[in-house]
Amino acid sequence: MLITQKLWESNYELAYLSLNTKFVQGLRNGDLPKTKFQEYLAQDYFFLESFARAYGLAVSKSKNKNSIKILSGLLSGVADELIMHETYAQKWDIDLTTNSIEPATKKYTDFLKEVSLNLSLIEIMCAMTPCMRLYSWLGKNLINNISENPYKEWILTYSDQCFENLAKSLENLIDDYCEPYDINQINFLYKRAMELELDFFNAYSSFS
């Protein structure tokens, strides 16, 4: 079994918990309060900026042309996602210029910053791939019966094959990584990222 499959399967319970947060189920059912989605989108913008910086540092630590090419493409994908969020912000009446970071977001962005500044390429990628894989998996789980769902656009974005391809390209870099690494450290970073994703969703799950 590939290392990324092992990592995903060993953390599947955390993915399942994320799926079953009130926030994600609110997206599925279309009954998530608008204010919660607004709060989430505003905070997710901080996260995407942090993700872009982490990809940039991953590129700087790459030792072959293939990983530089793929990671640069993923960085471009995050740039597109940032633009998409700016469009969402206009649609959902969110003023990103007055936005300030919340605790659950800061914990995640601080984690990414520390890993990407101080650790190796494989460690950076294993801290980043849980987000990609989880969002693709969530999108696929939410895709049914969304024709009248106000969050249809969000669900379509993350259930799309294009996003799956982005996630898989990052996983392929991990699976093909040739240099030695500490599997326990990789497991720790992957699990920590999944825990932080769950905390992020739970931060927007307090509503009746």
VEXSE-176729 format. One record per residue: x, y, z of N, C-alpha, C in turn; residue number from 1. Coordinates in Angstrom, 3 decimals. Example, Ala and Ser with C-alpha at 12.3 -4.5 7.8 and 13.67 -1.06 7.14 Angstrom:
% VEXSE-176729
   n.east  n.north     n.up  ca.east ca.north    ca.up   c.east  c.north     c.up num
   13.190   -5.690    7.800   12.300   -4.500    7.800   13.200   -3.300    7.800   1
   12.850   -2.250    7.080   13.670   -1.060    7.140   12.900    0.030    7.870   2
//
This chain:
% VEXSE-176729
   n.east  n.north     n.up  ca.east ca.north    ca.up   c.east  c.north     c.up num
    0.843   -1.197    0.000    0.000    0.000    0.000    0.882    1.252    0.000   1
    0.499    2.248   -0.785    1.254    3.489   -0.849    1.193    4.229    0.480   2
    2.237    4.997    0.781    2.305    5.682    2.068    1.133    6.642    2.256   3
    0.713    7.333    1.187   -0.402    8.268    1.347   -1.714    7.538    1.624   4
   -1.866    6.337    1.086   -3.050    5.531    1.398   -3.037    5.113    2.861   5
   -1.869    4.710    3.338   -1.740    4.325    4.749   -2.056    5.500    5.666   6
   -1.526    6.663    5.319   -1.756    7.849    6.139   -3.237    8.203    6.169   7
   -3.880    8.170    5.011   -5.314    8.479    4.949   -6.129    7.468    5.746   8
   -5.862    6.203    5.541   -6.646    5.171    6.214   -6.445    5.195    7.730   9
   -5.234    5.507    8.168   -4.981    5.551    9.612   -5.624    6.772   10.263  10
   -6.008    7.755    9.448   -6.656    8.963    9.970   -8.090    9.120    9.473  11
   -8.648    8.024    8.984   -9.993    8.084    8.411  -11.032    8.514    9.447  12
  -10.830    8.119   10.695  -11.787    8.490   11.742  -11.887   10.013   11.881  13
  -10.749   10.705   11.755  -10.764   12.159   11.819  -11.493   12.755   10.617  14
  -11.319   12.143    9.448  -12.048   12.594    8.265  -13.552   12.423    8.466  15
  -13.937   11.291    9.029  -15.354   11.008    9.275  -15.943   12.008   10.278  16
  -15.148   12.360   11.295  -15.601   13.349   12.268  -15.788   14.713   11.599  17
  -14.890   15.070   10.684  -15.037   16.328    9.945  -16.312   16.323    9.107  18
  -16.555   15.216    8.417  -17.767   15.086    7.603  -19.020   15.297    8.442  19
  -18.982   14.840    9.675  -20.172   14.871   10.520  -20.247   16.081   11.451  20
  -19.367   17.068   11.248  -19.543   18.319   11.977  -20.829   18.991   11.514  21
  -21.393   19.812   12.379  -22.616   20.532   12.007  -22.363   21.450   10.817  22
  -21.137   21.989   10.735  -20.808   22.872    9.613  -20.894   22.131    8.284  23
  -20.199   20.996    8.173  -20.180   20.262    6.906  -21.559   19.687    6.597  24
  -22.257   19.192    7.594  -23.610   18.689    7.359  -24.565   19.825    6.980  25
  -24.284   21.021    7.493  -25.072   22.186    7.091  -24.863   22.536    5.629  26
  -23.613   22.344    5.149  -23.342   22.512    3.722  -24.103   21.468    2.919  27
  -24.067   20.224    3.384  -24.760   19.130    2.682  -26.255   19.416    2.560  28
  -26.866   19.823    3.669  -28.312   19.999    3.712  -28.757   21.370    3.200  29
  -27.803   22.290    3.066  -28.143   23.634    2.621  -28.719   24.514    3.704  30
  -28.714   24.023    4.972  -29.312   24.805    6.055  -28.281   25.458    6.969  31
  -27.014   25.482    6.540  -25.993   26.200    7.288  -26.344   27.688    7.294  32
  -26.379   28.318    8.470  -26.683   29.763    8.484  -25.689   30.549    7.634  33
  -26.223   31.514    6.916  -25.383   32.324    6.030  -24.213   32.947    6.783  34
  -24.473   33.407    8.010  -23.412   34.059    8.791  -22.254   33.111    9.069  35
  -22.545   31.823    9.274  -21.481   30.844    9.534  -20.639   30.613    8.286  36
  -21.294   30.578    7.136  -20.540   30.410    5.893  -19.693   31.651    5.618  37
  -20.228   32.809    5.907  -19.466   34.042    5.744  -18.213   34.029    6.627  38
  -18.392   33.629    7.883  -17.262   33.562    8.815  -16.215   32.564    8.326  39
  -16.685   31.411    7.896  -15.784   30.367    7.400  -14.990   30.853    6.189  40
  -15.664   31.437    5.211  -14.984   31.900    3.996  -13.936   32.959    4.318  41
  -14.273   33.867    5.209  -13.335   34.916    5.576  -12.077   34.332    6.208  42
  -12.252   33.317    7.058  -11.112   32.689    7.711  -10.343   31.775    6.761  43
  -11.050   31.125    5.866  -10.390   30.233    4.909   -9.444   31.004    4.003  44
   -9.709   32.273    3.814   -8.820   33.109    3.001   -7.442   33.205    3.650  45
   -7.398   33.355    4.987   -6.112   33.358    5.699   -5.380   32.035    5.488  46
   -6.153   30.962    5.561   -5.542   29.646    5.413   -4.950   29.464    4.022  47
   -5.682   29.898    3.010   -5.182   29.758    1.640   -3.905   30.573    1.425  48
   -3.846   31.754    2.009   -2.614   32.544    1.917   -1.448   31.788    2.539  49
   -1.693   31.154    3.687   -0.660   30.373    4.362   -0.254   29.163    3.533  50
   -1.232   28.545    2.888   -0.979   27.398    2.028   -0.087   27.803    0.847  51
   -0.363   28.972    0.283    0.443   29.462   -0.833    1.898   29.664   -0.409  52
    2.106   30.237    0.775    3.473   30.443    1.268    4.169   29.108    1.499  53
    3.431   28.137    2.027    4.014   26.814    2.275    4.432   26.144    0.972  54
    3.606   26.281   -0.070    3.986   25.727   -1.375    5.250   26.406   -1.896  55
    5.336   27.718   -1.702    6.523   28.432   -2.149    7.779   27.913   -1.465  56
    7.692   27.663   -0.163    8.844   27.140    0.573    9.137   25.693    0.169  57
    8.083   24.940   -0.135    8.288   23.568   -0.616    9.054   23.581   -1.935  58
    8.693   24.499   -2.826    9.413   24.631   -4.096   10.886   24.937   -3.832  59
   11.149   25.825   -2.883   12.534   26.222   -2.599   13.366   25.076   -2.043  60
   12.698   24.066   -1.466   13.409   22.926   -0.890   13.423   21.709   -1.818  61
   12.844   21.860   -3.007   12.814   20.762   -3.973   14.180   20.587   -4.635  62
   14.522   19.329   -4.902   15.840   19.025   -5.467   15.772   18.468   -6.876  63
   14.587   18.401   -7.442   14.494   17.932   -8.831   13.436   18.724   -9.587  64
   13.568   18.739  -10.896   12.706   19.565  -11.746   11.251   19.132  -11.670  65
   11.011   17.826  -11.540    9.640   17.338  -11.525    8.864   17.879  -10.328  66
    9.471   17.812   -9.139    8.768   18.308   -7.954    8.595   19.823   -8.014  67
    9.595   20.532   -8.554    9.465   21.984   -8.716    8.288   22.303   -9.639  68
    8.192   21.566  -10.731    7.110   21.791  -11.701    5.743   21.517  -11.076  69
    5.614   20.397  -10.387    4.320   20.009   -9.819    3.914   20.953   -8.687  70
    4.851   21.246   -7.801    4.537   22.131   -6.676    4.229   23.551   -7.154  71
    4.906   23.994   -8.193    4.604   25.310   -8.769    3.192   25.324   -9.347  72
    2.795   24.213   -9.958    1.434   24.097  -10.476    0.401   24.119   -9.360  73
    0.733   23.475   -8.239   -0.171   23.478   -7.089   -0.274   24.870   -6.478  74
    0.851   25.574   -6.453    0.838   26.966   -5.978   -0.068   27.813   -6.861  75
   -0.008   27.595   -8.162   -0.886   28.308   -9.087   -2.345   27.981   -8.806  76
   -2.608   26.713   -8.435   -3.971   26.306   -8.094   -4.491   27.037   -6.868  77
   -3.617   27.241   -5.880   -4.023   27.991   -4.689   -4.306   29.440   -5.053  78
   -3.502   30.000   -5.954   -3.747   31.367   -6.420   -5.131   31.474   -7.058  79
   -5.505   30.467   -7.848   -6.842   30.447   -8.456   -7.923   30.353   -7.384  80
   -7.643   29.558   -6.328   -8.611   29.392   -5.245   -8.785   30.705   -4.470  81
   -7.702   31.445   -4.315   -7.784   32.756   -3.659   -8.676   33.703   -4.469  82
   -8.507   33.667   -5.779   -9.358   34.496   -6.646  -10.818   34.067   -6.519  83
  -11.035   32.744   -6.470  -12.394   32.222   -6.306  -13.001   32.716   -4.992  84
  -12.179   32.723   -3.925  -12.672   33.189   -2.630  -13.012   34.682   -2.665  85
  -12.255   35.448   -3.428  -12.564   36.871   -3.558  -13.908   37.057   -4.249  86
  -14.181   36.193   -5.236  -15.483   36.225   -5.908  -16.590   35.817   -4.941  87
  -16.332   34.753   -4.174  -17.286   34.329   -3.141  -17.555   35.465   -2.161  88
  -16.479   36.154   -1.751  -16.606   37.230   -0.767  -17.567   38.308   -1.254  89
  -17.472   38.655   -2.534  -18.386   39.648   -3.105  -19.818   39.116   -3.113  90
  -19.943   37.856   -3.506  -21.276   37.236   -3.595  -21.945   37.129   -2.231  91
  -21.125   36.832   -1.194  -21.669   36.602    0.140  -21.502   37.805    1.068  92
  -21.208   38.975    0.498  -21.115   40.233    1.265  -20.086   40.169    2.393  93
  -18.882   39.718    2.045  -17.789   39.628    3.018  -16.737   40.675    2.657  94
  -16.360   41.493    3.638  -15.314   42.496    3.432  -13.988   41.930    3.930  95
  -13.175   41.428    3.010  -11.902   40.811    3.392  -10.893   41.835    3.917  96
  -11.101   43.105    3.609  -10.142   44.127    4.046  -10.224   44.391    5.547  97
  -11.352   44.044    6.175  -11.509   44.250    7.624  -11.428   42.935    8.390  98
  -11.001   41.917    7.709  -10.977   40.572    8.279   -9.807   40.393    9.254  99
  -10.045   39.761   10.402   -8.969   39.442   11.345   -8.991   37.953   11.656 100
   -7.825   37.395   11.902   -7.698   35.949   12.049   -8.252   35.463   13.390 101
   -8.953   34.341   13.365   -9.543   33.741   14.560   -8.646   32.616   15.088 102
   -8.834   32.215   16.369   -7.929   31.248   17.001   -7.761   29.920   16.260 103
   -8.849   29.302   15.797   -8.743   28.010   15.117   -7.958   28.138   13.813 104
   -8.148   29.265   13.131   -7.404   29.518   11.893   -5.929   29.727   12.197 105
   -5.644   30.508   13.231   -4.256   30.835   13.562   -3.477   29.589   13.985 106
   -4.131   28.694   14.711   -3.459   27.446   15.095   -3.008   26.677   13.856 107
   -3.865   26.656   12.848   -3.562   25.918   11.617   -2.475   26.635   10.813 108
   -2.616   27.939   10.656   -1.625   28.674    9.867   -0.266   28.700   10.561 109
   -0.261   28.769   11.894    1.010   28.714   12.633    1.693   27.363   12.439 110
    0.888   26.307   12.430    1.413   24.959   12.188    2.061   24.879   10.809 111
    1.361   25.354    9.793    1.905   25.325    8.437    3.176   26.173    8.319 112
    3.157   27.324    8.955    4.321   28.211    8.899    5.540   27.551    9.534 113
    5.348   26.969   10.713    6.464   26.330   11.419    7.033   25.161   10.617 114
    6.151   24.329   10.083    6.588   23.167    9.310    7.322   23.602    8.047 115
    6.736   24.542    7.313    7.314   24.917    6.017    8.623   25.688    6.160 116
    8.788   26.435    7.249   10.041   27.158    7.478   11.165   26.247    7.958 117
   10.814   25.287    8.808   11.846   24.563    9.557   12.069   23.107    9.161 118
   11.137   22.512    8.437   11.247   21.077    8.170   11.540   20.803    6.696 119
   11.667   19.531    6.382   12.081   19.096    5.037   10.902   19.099    4.066 120
   11.205   18.890    2.801   10.175   18.873    1.764    9.119   17.808    2.040 121
    9.520   16.599    2.352    8.551   15.521    2.595    7.661   15.845    3.786 122
    8.233   16.480    4.792    7.440   16.844    5.970    6.441   17.952    5.635 123
    6.870   18.908    4.824    5.943   19.966    4.391    4.777   19.360    3.609 124
    5.091   18.487    2.675    4.036   17.897    1.836    3.066   17.065    2.668 125
    3.570   16.366    3.675    2.694   15.526    4.509    1.872   16.356    5.484 126
    2.272   17.602    5.720    1.452   18.508    6.513    0.392   19.191    5.661 127
    0.610   19.222    4.341   -0.304   19.911    3.434   -1.324   18.991    2.772 128
   -0.928   17.775    2.481   -1.816   16.902    1.697   -3.119   16.523    2.405 129
   -3.170   16.458    3.764   -4.463   16.121    4.375   -5.577   17.081    3.993 130
   -5.283   18.359    3.892   -6.297   19.338    3.501   -6.822   19.032    2.105 131
   -5.908   18.800    1.166   -6.297   18.521   -0.210   -7.155   17.258   -0.301 132
   -6.678   16.187    0.330   -7.400   14.919    0.278   -8.744   15.012    0.988 133
   -8.761   15.678    2.144  -10.003   15.782    2.913  -11.054   16.582    2.156 134
  -10.682   17.722    1.583  -11.661   18.538    0.867  -12.209   17.808   -0.359 135
  -11.351   17.072   -1.059  -11.821   16.296   -2.206  -12.809   15.226   -1.747 136
  -12.472   14.554   -0.665  -13.333   13.496   -0.121  -14.658   14.071    0.366 137
  -14.601   15.211    1.054  -15.828   15.846    1.530  -16.706   16.262    0.356 138
  -16.090   16.868   -0.657  -16.860   17.286   -1.819  -17.628   16.141   -2.447 139
  -16.960   14.991   -2.585  -17.603   13.817   -3.174  -18.726   13.291   -2.293 140
  -18.585   13.455   -0.980  -19.623   12.995   -0.062  -20.839   13.918   -0.023 141
  -20.672   15.148   -0.492  -21.763   16.122   -0.411  -22.475   16.343   -1.739 142
  -22.046   15.680   -2.806  -22.447   16.045   -4.158  -23.891   15.706   -4.516 143
  -24.540   14.811   -3.798  -25.887   14.371   -4.181  -26.956   15.403   -3.811 144
  -27.930   15.555   -4.698  -29.124   16.364   -4.443  -28.802   17.803   -4.032 145
  -28.026   18.494   -4.867  -27.621   19.851   -4.502  -28.195   20.917   -5.435 146
  -29.152   20.548   -6.268  -29.637   21.494   -7.290  -30.170   22.790   -6.684 147
  -30.801   22.702   -5.512  -31.356   23.893   -4.856  -30.520   24.331   -3.664 148
  -29.351   23.761   -3.514  -28.513   24.042   -2.344  -27.787   25.380   -2.526 149
  -27.895   26.313   -1.562  -27.197   27.599   -1.705  -25.670   27.457   -1.701 150
  -25.178   26.288   -1.228  -23.734   26.053   -1.175  -23.263   25.129   -2.302 151
  -24.103   25.059   -3.330  -23.818   24.195   -4.480  -22.455   24.493   -5.098 152
  -22.117   25.759   -5.254  -20.867   26.134   -5.920  -19.653   25.631   -5.139 153
  -19.703   25.756   -3.813  -18.611   25.259   -2.958  -18.463   23.749   -3.129 154
  -19.584   23.035   -3.073  -19.566   21.573   -3.181  -19.040   21.137   -4.540 155
  -19.493   21.801   -5.605  -19.031   21.453   -6.947  -17.524   21.675   -7.102 156
  -17.019   22.736   -6.498  -15.585   23.036   -6.592  -14.742   21.890   -6.042 157
  -15.111   21.402   -4.856  -14.263   20.409   -4.194  -14.581   18.967   -4.587 158
  -15.730   18.751   -5.204  -16.047   17.406   -5.700  -15.528   17.195   -7.117 159
  -15.077   18.265   -7.748  -14.665   18.210   -9.146  -13.395   17.380   -9.341 160
  -13.300   16.733  -10.484  -12.124   15.911  -10.795  -10.846   16.748  -10.837 161
  -10.963   18.006  -11.200   -9.777   18.882  -11.242   -9.156   19.019   -9.861 162
   -9.997   19.153   -8.841   -9.453   19.262   -7.482   -8.877   17.927   -7.028 163
   -9.546   16.834   -7.381   -9.010   15.497   -7.089   -7.635   15.327   -7.727 164
   -7.468   15.808   -8.935   -6.177   15.687   -9.622   -5.081   16.460   -8.904 165
   -5.427   17.637   -8.364   -4.462   18.417   -7.589   -4.028   17.645   -6.339 166
   -5.008   17.084   -5.638   -4.698   16.307   -4.436   -3.809   15.115   -4.780 167
   -4.147   14.443   -5.860   -3.390   13.244   -6.252   -1.970   13.590   -6.678 168
   -1.787   14.733   -7.308   -0.436   15.105   -7.746    0.481   15.345   -6.550 169
   -0.071   15.909   -5.468    0.725   16.099   -4.256    1.009   14.756   -3.587 170
    0.000   13.891   -3.553    0.201   12.558   -2.981    1.237   11.768   -3.774 171
    1.218   11.902   -5.080    2.200   11.184   -5.909    3.628   11.600   -5.582 172
    3.834   12.894   -5.301    5.168   13.361   -4.923    5.626   12.698   -3.622 173
    4.703   12.541   -2.696    5.030   11.881   -1.427    5.348   10.408   -1.667 174
    4.499    9.747   -2.439    4.681    8.309   -2.682    5.967    8.013   -3.451 175
    6.401    8.956   -4.276    7.607    8.754   -5.090    8.871    9.311   -4.439 176
    8.747    9.842   -3.243    9.887   10.484   -2.570   10.970    9.447   -2.272 177
   12.184    9.738   -2.676   13.264    8.745   -2.618   14.186    8.885   -1.408 178
   14.240   10.062   -0.819   15.173   10.265    0.288   14.620    9.682    1.581 179
   15.498    9.320    2.528   15.043    8.753    3.795   14.219    9.764    4.604 180
   13.260    9.272    5.358   12.488   10.136    6.253   11.979    9.319    7.429 181
   11.571   10.015    8.468   11.084    9.397    9.701    9.579    9.180    9.567 182
    9.154    7.931    9.462    7.740    7.630    9.251    6.885    8.085   10.429 183
    7.436    8.031   11.641    6.673    8.480   12.810    6.410    9.981   12.760 184
    7.406   10.721   12.302    7.233   12.168   12.143    6.211   12.477   11.064 185
    6.243   11.726    9.976    5.278   11.910    8.883    3.863   11.634    9.385 186
    3.721   10.563   10.121    2.411   10.227   10.697    1.914   11.329   11.629 187
    2.819   11.847   12.455    2.453   12.895   13.399    1.953   14.142   12.680 188
    2.684   14.574   11.657    2.316   15.789   10.930    0.994   15.628   10.184 189
    0.795   14.473    9.573   -0.443   14.206    8.842   -1.634   14.236    9.803 190
   -1.475   13.529   10.920   -2.556   13.483   11.907   -2.839   14.859   12.477 191
   -1.798   15.622   12.760   -1.991   16.956   13.325   -2.754   17.850   12.347 192
   -2.434   17.767   11.079   -3.170   18.548   10.078   -4.640   18.150   10.042 193
   -4.912   16.867   10.133   -6.305   16.398   10.141   -7.033   16.895   11.387 194
   -6.354   16.902   12.520   -6.963   17.411   13.760   -7.275   18.901   13.641 195
   -6.371   19.644   13.028   -6.582   21.078   12.860   -7.711   21.373   11.880 196
   -7.867   20.534   10.857   -9.013   20.662    9.949  -10.316   20.467   10.722 197
  -10.359   19.446   11.556  -11.557   19.177   12.351  -11.862   20.356   13.273 198
  -10.831   20.889   13.915  -11.029   22.049   14.787  -11.576   23.240   14.004 199
  -11.082   23.411   12.780  -11.519   24.522   11.934  -13.006   24.397   11.603 200
  -13.437   23.205   11.216  -14.852   23.000   10.921  -15.719   23.151   12.180 201
  -15.220   22.663   13.298  -15.981   22.767   14.541  -16.163   24.218   14.984 202
  -15.221   25.068   14.590  -15.325   26.490   14.962  -16.551   27.159   14.352 203
  -17.116   26.557   13.308  -18.275   27.126   12.622  -19.488   26.206   12.731 204
  -19.478   25.382   13.767  -20.535   24.380   13.954  -21.455   24.725   15.142 205
  -21.302   25.927   15.695  -22.132   26.311   16.835  -23.349   27.097   16.337 206
  -24.411   26.379   16.044  -25.658   27.013   15.640  -26.775   26.015   15.859 207
  -27.998   26.538   15.933  -29.160   25.664   16.178  -29.992   25.530   14.918 208
//
